[in-house]
Amino acid sequence: MTLASIRTKIAAAAGGTLSLDGSDLGVEAIATLFTDYLGGSALTIHNCVVGADGLSISGTMTIGTVTSPAAQVVVLPDAASLNAAGIEVALPLESWKIDLPFTQVDATALGAQGAANPRLRLMATDGSGDPSLAGPGAWIEGDLRLPIAGATTSVVAAPVPPADTEPL
């Protein structure tokens, strides 16, 4: 899908609801992400606030057992900035645990080590910007304060495995 079309779709959702299914952006890795990590359901954002770039949106979203009013979705452009190349979703969590449709993830060890602000991050790209990032993935991350001048960095606590879609 072209970035112009995506910006129009996102702008139309301002103040309302935006729903994206895995095929909406025309990137195979996003369709796989939605199947493997969201059980094939659409990603729905309510009370949408559109970012200045027109490719990001924040609002209320539910994934698994978690509903967050501060979720963020960013459409990643291709190298030419003409079409969608991927998507990145950040869902703030109240704890280091989340129940997804196909698995439970517990990353409390990161919180015990002093990390704060847990969030579920889902990402899928076609690899056009960086081939090492091609495909879908999900993880729980948080912020860890470093002793170097009070700097903060994001740390990955627990990769989230995809749903097992293979029959036994």
C-alpha positions as CSV (number, residue, x, y, z in Angstrom):
1,M,0.0,0.0,0.0
2,T,1.3,3.5,-0.8
3,L,2.2,5.8,2.1
4,A,-0.2,8.4,0.7
5,S,-3.1,5.8,1.0
6,I,-2.0,4.9,4.5
7,R,-1.9,8.5,5.6
8,T,-5.4,9.0,4.3
9,K,-6.7,5.9,6.1
10,I,-5.0,7.0,9.4
11,A,-6.1,10.6,9.1
12,A,-9.7,9.4,8.7
13,A,-9.5,7.6,12.0
14,A,-8.5,10.7,14.0
15,G,-10.7,10.7,17.2
16,G,-12.3,7.4,16.2
17,T,-11.3,3.9,15.5
18,L,-8.7,2.3,13.1
19,S,-8.8,-1.4,12.3
20,L,-6.0,-3.1,10.3
21,D,-6.0,-6.7,9.3
22,G,-2.9,-8.5,8.2
23,S,-3.3,-7.8,4.5
24,D,-4.2,-4.1,4.7
25,L,-0.7,-2.8,4.2
26,G,0.3,-5.3,1.5
27,V,3.4,-6.6,3.3
28,E,3.6,-10.4,3.8
29,A,5.6,-10.1,7.0
30,I,2.7,-8.1,8.6
31,A,0.1,-10.7,7.6
32,T,2.4,-13.3,9.2
33,L,2.8,-11.2,12.3
34,F,-1.0,-10.9,12.7
35,T,-1.4,-14.7,12.2
36,D,1.4,-15.7,14.5
37,Y,1.1,-13.2,17.3
38,L,-2.5,-11.9,17.2
39,G,-4.3,-15.1,16.3
40,G,-5.2,-13.8,12.9
41,S,-7.4,-11.0,14.3
42,A,-7.3,-7.4,13.3
43,L,-5.3,-4.8,15.2
44,T,-7.9,-2.2,16.4
45,I,-7.0,1.2,17.9
46,H,-9.7,3.3,19.6
47,N,-9.6,7.0,20.5
48,C,-7.0,7.5,17.7
49,V,-4.5,10.4,17.9
50,V,-2.6,10.8,14.6
51,G,1.1,11.6,14.7
52,A,2.5,14.6,12.8
53,D,4.1,12.3,10.2
54,G,0.7,10.8,9.4
55,L,2.2,7.3,9.7
56,S,1.9,6.9,13.4
57,I,-1.1,6.6,15.6
58,S,-1.7,6.2,19.3
59,G,-4.8,5.3,21.3
60,T,-6.4,2.5,23.2
61,M,-5.7,-1.1,22.1
62,T,-6.2,-4.6,23.4
63,I,-3.8,-7.5,22.7
64,G,-4.4,-10.7,24.6
65,T,-5.5,-9.8,28.1
66,V,-4.0,-6.3,28.1
67,T,-5.8,-3.1,27.2
68,S,-3.7,0.0,27.2
69,P,-4.8,3.6,26.5
70,A,-1.2,4.5,25.5
71,A,-0.6,2.0,22.6
72,Q,1.3,3.2,19.6
73,V,1.4,1.9,16.0
74,V,3.9,3.1,13.4
75,V,3.8,2.2,9.7
76,L,7.4,1.8,8.5
77,P,8.2,3.2,5.0
78,D,10.3,1.5,2.4
79,A,13.7,3.0,1.4
80,A,12.1,5.2,-1.3
81,S,9.4,6.4,1.2
82,L,6.7,5.4,-1.3
83,N,5.1,2.2,0.2
84,A,4.7,0.4,3.5
85,A,7.6,-1.8,4.4
86,G,6.5,-2.8,7.9
87,I,4.7,-2.0,11.1
88,E,5.8,-1.5,14.7
89,V,3.4,-1.8,17.7
90,A,4.1,-0.9,21.3
91,L,1.7,-1.8,24.0
92,P,2.5,-0.6,27.5
93,L,2.0,-3.2,30.1
94,E,1.1,-2.9,33.8
95,S,3.2,-5.9,34.7
96,W,5.9,-8.1,33.2
97,K,3.3,-10.8,32.3
98,I,1.0,-11.0,29.4
99,D,-1.5,-13.7,28.2
100,L,-1.7,-13.8,24.4
101,P,-4.1,-16.0,22.5
102,F,-1.6,-18.7,22.2
103,T,0.9,-18.3,25.0
104,Q,1.7,-16.7,28.3
105,V,4.9,-14.7,28.7
106,D,6.4,-13.9,32.1
107,A,9.4,-11.5,32.1
108,T,9.3,-10.6,35.8
109,A,13.0,-11.3,36.1
110,L,13.7,-8.0,34.2
111,G,11.6,-6.0,36.6
112,A,13.5,-7.7,39.5
113,Q,16.7,-6.4,38.0
114,G,15.4,-2.8,38.1
115,A,13.9,-2.3,34.6
116,A,10.7,-0.2,34.4
117,N,8.0,0.6,31.9
118,P,7.3,-2.9,30.6
119,R,5.8,-3.0,27.1
120,L,5.0,-5.6,24.5
121,R,6.5,-4.7,21.1
122,L,5.5,-6.4,17.9
123,M,7.3,-5.7,14.6
124,A,7.3,-6.9,11.1
125,T,9.2,-5.7,8.0
126,D,9.9,-6.8,4.5
127,G,13.6,-6.3,5.1
128,S,14.0,-3.5,2.5
129,G,15.5,-1.1,5.1
130,D,17.6,-3.7,6.9
131,P,17.5,-7.4,5.7
132,S,18.4,-8.6,9.2
133,L,15.0,-7.3,10.5
134,A,13.0,-9.1,7.8
135,G,9.9,-11.0,9.1
136,P,7.8,-10.8,12.2
137,G,8.8,-10.8,15.8
138,A,7.5,-9.9,19.3
139,W,9.1,-9.3,22.6
140,I,8.6,-7.8,26.0
141,E,11.0,-4.9,26.8
142,G,11.5,-2.3,29.4
143,D,13.7,0.6,30.3
144,L,16.9,0.1,32.4
145,R,18.7,3.1,33.9
146,L,22.4,2.9,33.3
147,P,25.0,4.2,35.8
148,I,26.5,6.4,33.0
149,A,25.1,9.9,33.6
150,G,21.6,8.6,34.3
151,A,21.2,7.3,30.8
152,T,18.3,4.9,30.0
153,T,18.2,2.2,27.4
154,S,15.6,-0.3,26.3
155,V,16.3,-3.9,27.1
156,V,14.6,-7.0,25.7
157,A,13.3,-9.2,28.5
158,A,11.6,-12.0,26.8
159,P,11.1,-12.9,23.1
160,V,7.6,-14.0,22.5
161,P,7.3,-17.3,20.5
162,P,4.9,-17.3,17.6
163,A,1.8,-19.5,17.7
164,D,2.4,-23.1,16.9
165,T,0.3,-23.4,13.7
166,E,1.7,-26.8,12.7
167,P,-0.6,-29.8,13.3
168,L,0.6,-32.5,15.6
